[in-house]
Amino acid sequence: MKRFILAVPFIALAGSAFAAGLTVSNHTGLPIDELFASAPGAAAWGANLMDGIPEGALDDGKTVEIAALADGVYDLQLSAPDEGVLCTISNVEIKAGVVDLTPDMGKACK
């Protein structure tokens, strides 16, 4: 019985390692309040990946961990409502759970 009790915390910790989110660095020049993903060209946007993330957490120059998204290539739709921006950035690569939104990507939104 002692082995089982000691193993339970280990299993809980191991499970949390797989629940890591996507780390997003924002260098677009825009404060991003909402972020959606779709397969390239599909425009079938899922839920807001930033749901529950406080406003301002992904302002320009900031990095934040948001909802998990598998590695791959996506179209991203970002919203910066205070600036009146809703735009799509095509073919963004997510690798090792990280994405860097660049100034060039931000220029496409202005």
ChimeraX commands (.cxc) that place a marker at each C-alpha (Angstrom):
marker #1 position 0.00,0.00,0.00 radius 0.5
marker #1 position 2.83,2.43,0.75 radius 0.5
marker #1 position 4.20,2.10,-2.78 radius 0.5
marker #1 position 0.85,3.05,-4.26 radius 0.5
marker #1 position 0.52,6.14,-2.06 radius 0.5
marker #1 position 4.03,7.31,-2.91 radius 0.5
marker #1 position 3.43,6.79,-6.62 radius 0.5
marker #1 position 0.32,8.99,-6.79 radius 0.5
marker #1 position 2.18,12.36,-6.49 radius 0.5
marker #1 position 4.69,11.22,-9.10 radius 0.5
marker #1 position 1.93,10.36,-11.56 radius 0.5
marker #1 position 0.29,13.75,-10.99 radius 0.5
marker #1 position 3.56,15.55,-11.68 radius 0.5
marker #1 position 4.28,13.49,-14.77 radius 0.5
marker #1 position 0.82,14.26,-16.13 radius 0.5
marker #1 position 1.31,18.00,-15.73 radius 0.5
marker #1 position 4.41,17.90,-17.93 radius 0.5
marker #1 position 2.21,16.96,-20.88 radius 0.5
marker #1 position -0.23,19.80,-20.24 radius 0.5
marker #1 position 2.26,22.55,-21.06 radius 0.5
marker #1 position 0.91,25.39,-23.15 radius 0.5
marker #1 position 2.21,27.26,-26.15 radius 0.5
marker #1 position 4.77,29.95,-25.36 radius 0.5
marker #1 position 4.12,33.03,-27.51 radius 0.5
marker #1 position 6.56,35.94,-27.86 radius 0.5
marker #1 position 4.93,39.04,-29.32 radius 0.5
marker #1 position 7.11,41.37,-31.38 radius 0.5
marker #1 position 4.36,42.45,-33.81 radius 0.5
marker #1 position 4.06,46.01,-32.53 radius 0.5
marker #1 position 0.47,45.22,-31.49 radius 0.5
marker #1 position -1.06,44.31,-28.14 radius 0.5
marker #1 position -2.70,40.93,-28.77 radius 0.5
marker #1 position -5.86,40.22,-26.78 radius 0.5
marker #1 position -7.15,37.17,-28.65 radius 0.5
marker #1 position -5.42,34.49,-30.70 radius 0.5
marker #1 position -7.04,31.77,-32.79 radius 0.5
marker #1 position -5.51,28.96,-34.87 radius 0.5
marker #1 position -6.60,27.11,-37.99 radius 0.5
marker #1 position -5.08,24.66,-40.44 radius 0.5
marker #1 position -3.45,26.67,-43.26 radius 0.5
marker #1 position -6.08,28.01,-45.64 radius 0.5
marker #1 position -8.99,26.44,-43.72 radius 0.5
marker #1 position -10.23,29.54,-41.84 radius 0.5
marker #1 position -11.95,27.19,-39.36 radius 0.5
marker #1 position -10.96,29.06,-36.22 radius 0.5
marker #1 position -11.06,27.21,-32.94 radius 0.5
marker #1 position -11.51,28.67,-29.49 radius 0.5
marker #1 position -9.54,31.68,-28.32 radius 0.5
marker #1 position -6.15,30.30,-27.25 radius 0.5
marker #1 position -5.82,33.21,-24.82 radius 0.5
marker #1 position -9.04,32.51,-22.95 radius 0.5
marker #1 position -8.38,33.23,-19.28 radius 0.5
marker #1 position -5.15,35.17,-19.99 radius 0.5
marker #1 position -5.35,38.69,-18.51 radius 0.5
marker #1 position -5.59,41.65,-20.87 radius 0.5
marker #1 position -2.15,43.13,-21.49 radius 0.5
marker #1 position -0.34,39.84,-20.89 radius 0.5
marker #1 position 0.65,39.66,-24.56 radius 0.5
marker #1 position 1.35,43.31,-25.27 radius 0.5
marker #1 position 4.18,44.00,-27.70 radius 0.5
marker #1 position 7.51,42.77,-26.31 radius 0.5
marker #1 position 5.94,40.32,-23.87 radius 0.5
marker #1 position 5.98,36.53,-23.73 radius 0.5
marker #1 position 3.21,34.43,-22.22 radius 0.5
marker #1 position 2.15,30.80,-22.07 radius 0.5
marker #1 position -1.33,30.22,-23.49 radius 0.5
marker #1 position -3.43,27.15,-24.31 radius 0.5
marker #1 position -1.57,24.17,-25.73 radius 0.5
marker #1 position -1.25,23.81,-29.51 radius 0.5
marker #1 position 0.56,20.94,-31.19 radius 0.5
marker #1 position 3.69,21.66,-33.19 radius 0.5
marker #1 position 3.00,22.29,-36.85 radius 0.5
marker #1 position 2.09,25.03,-39.31 radius 0.5
marker #1 position -1.01,27.13,-38.71 radius 0.5
marker #1 position -2.78,30.25,-39.83 radius 0.5
marker #1 position -3.17,32.50,-36.80 radius 0.5
marker #1 position -5.86,35.09,-36.39 radius 0.5
marker #1 position -5.01,37.79,-33.90 radius 0.5
marker #1 position -7.17,40.47,-32.42 radius 0.5
marker #1 position -6.08,43.79,-31.02 radius 0.5
marker #1 position -9.51,45.39,-30.50 radius 0.5
marker #1 position -8.26,48.65,-28.98 radius 0.5
marker #1 position -6.40,49.27,-32.26 radius 0.5
marker #1 position -9.29,47.99,-34.40 radius 0.5
marker #1 position -7.15,45.13,-35.70 radius 0.5
marker #1 position -8.33,41.65,-36.62 radius 0.5
marker #1 position -5.95,39.97,-39.04 radius 0.5
marker #1 position -4.71,36.61,-40.22 radius 0.5
marker #1 position -1.06,35.63,-40.35 radius 0.5
marker #1 position -0.57,32.66,-42.66 radius 0.5
marker #1 position 1.73,29.65,-42.36 radius 0.5
marker #1 position 3.15,30.27,-38.90 radius 0.5
marker #1 position 5.40,27.47,-37.65 radius 0.5
marker #1 position 5.05,26.28,-34.08 radius 0.5
marker #1 position 8.05,24.25,-33.02 radius 0.5
marker #1 position 8.82,22.79,-29.58 radius 0.5
marker #1 position 5.75,24.54,-28.15 radius 0.5
marker #1 position 7.10,28.00,-29.01 radius 0.5
marker #1 position 6.16,30.68,-31.53 radius 0.5
marker #1 position 7.75,34.07,-32.11 radius 0.5
marker #1 position 5.41,36.60,-33.69 radius 0.5
marker #1 position 7.76,38.92,-35.60 radius 0.5
marker #1 position 7.59,42.59,-36.61 radius 0.5
marker #1 position 7.05,41.50,-40.24 radius 0.5
marker #1 position 3.99,39.53,-39.15 radius 0.5
marker #1 position 2.71,42.64,-37.40 radius 0.5
marker #1 position 3.18,44.76,-40.54 radius 0.5
marker #1 position 0.75,42.48,-42.35 radius 0.5
marker #1 position -1.88,43.49,-39.77 radius 0.5
marker #1 position -1.56,47.25,-39.99 radius 0.5
marker link #1:1,2 radius 0.2
marker link #1:2,3 radius 0.2
marker link #1:3,4 radius 0.2
marker link #1:4,5 radius 0.2
marker link #1:5,6 radius 0.2
marker link #1:6,7 radius 0.2
marker link #1:7,8 radius 0.2
marker link #1:8,9 radius 0.2
marker link #1:9,10 radius 0.2
marker link #1:10,11 radius 0.2
marker link #1:11,12 radius 0.2
marker link #1:12,13 radius 0.2
marker link #1:13,14 radius 0.2
marker link #1:14,15 radius 0.2
marker link #1:15,16 radius 0.2
marker link #1:16,17 radius 0.2
marker link #1:17,18 radius 0.2
marker link #1:18,19 radius 0.2
marker link #1:19,20 radius 0.2
marker link #1:20,21 radius 0.2
marker link #1:21,22 radius 0.2
marker link #1:22,23 radius 0.2
marker link #1:23,24 radius 0.2
marker link #1:24,25 radius 0.2
marker link #1:25,26 radius 0.2
marker link #1:26,27 radius 0.2
marker link #1:27,28 radius 0.2
marker link #1:28,29 radius 0.2
marker link #1:29,30 radius 0.2
marker link #1:30,31 radius 0.2
marker link #1:31,32 radius 0.2
marker link #1:32,33 radius 0.2
marker link #1:33,34 radius 0.2
marker link #1:34,35 radius 0.2
marker link #1:35,36 radius 0.2
marker link #1:36,37 radius 0.2
marker link #1:37,38 radius 0.2
marker link #1:38,39 radius 0.2
marker link #1:39,40 radius 0.2
marker link #1:40,41 radius 0.2
marker link #1:41,42 radius 0.2
marker link #1:42,43 radius 0.2
marker link #1:43,44 radius 0.2
marker link #1:44,45 radius 0.2
marker link #1:45,46 radius 0.2
marker link #1:46,47 radius 0.2
marker link #1:47,48 radius 0.2
marker link #1:48,49 radius 0.2
marker link #1:49,50 radius 0.2
marker link #1:50,51 radius 0.2
marker link #1:51,52 radius 0.2
marker link #1:52,53 radius 0.2
marker link #1:53,54 radius 0.2
marker link #1:54,55 radius 0.2
marker link #1:55,56 radius 0.2
marker link #1:56,57 radius 0.2
marker link #1:57,58 radius 0.2
marker link #1:58,59 radius 0.2
marker link #1:59,60 radius 0.2
marker link #1:60,61 radius 0.2
marker link #1:61,62 radius 0.2
marker link #1:62,63 radius 0.2
marker link #1:63,64 radius 0.2
marker link #1:64,65 radius 0.2
marker link #1:65,66 radius 0.2
marker link #1:66,67 radius 0.2
marker link #1:67,68 radius 0.2
marker link #1:68,69 radius 0.2
marker link #1:69,70 radius 0.2
marker link #1:70,71 radius 0.2
marker link #1:71,72 radius 0.2
marker link #1:72,73 radius 0.2
marker link #1:73,74 radius 0.2
marker link #1:74,75 radius 0.2
marker link #1:75,76 radius 0.2
marker link #1:76,77 radius 0.2
marker link #1:77,78 radius 0.2
marker link #1:78,79 radius 0.2
marker link #1:79,80 radius 0.2
marker link #1:80,81 radius 0.2
marker link #1:81,82 radius 0.2
marker link #1:82,83 radius 0.2
marker link #1:83,84 radius 0.2
marker link #1:84,85 radius 0.2
marker link #1:85,86 radius 0.2
marker link #1:86,87 radius 0.2
marker link #1:87,88 radius 0.2
marker link #1:88,89 radius 0.2
marker link #1:89,90 radius 0.2
marker link #1:90,91 radius 0.2
marker link #1:91,92 radius 0.2
marker link #1:92,93 radius 0.2
marker link #1:93,94 radius 0.2
marker link #1:94,95 radius 0.2
marker link #1:95,96 radius 0.2
marker link #1:96,97 radius 0.2
marker link #1:97,98 radius 0.2
marker link #1:98,99 radius 0.2
marker link #1:99,100 radius 0.2
marker link #1:100,101 radius 0.2
marker link #1:101,102 radius 0.2
marker link #1:102,103 radius 0.2
marker link #1:103,104 radius 0.2
marker link #1:104,105 radius 0.2
marker link #1:105,106 radius 0.2
marker link #1:106,107 radius 0.2
marker link #1:107,108 radius 0.2
marker link #1:108,109 radius 0.2
marker link #1:109,110 radius 0.2
view
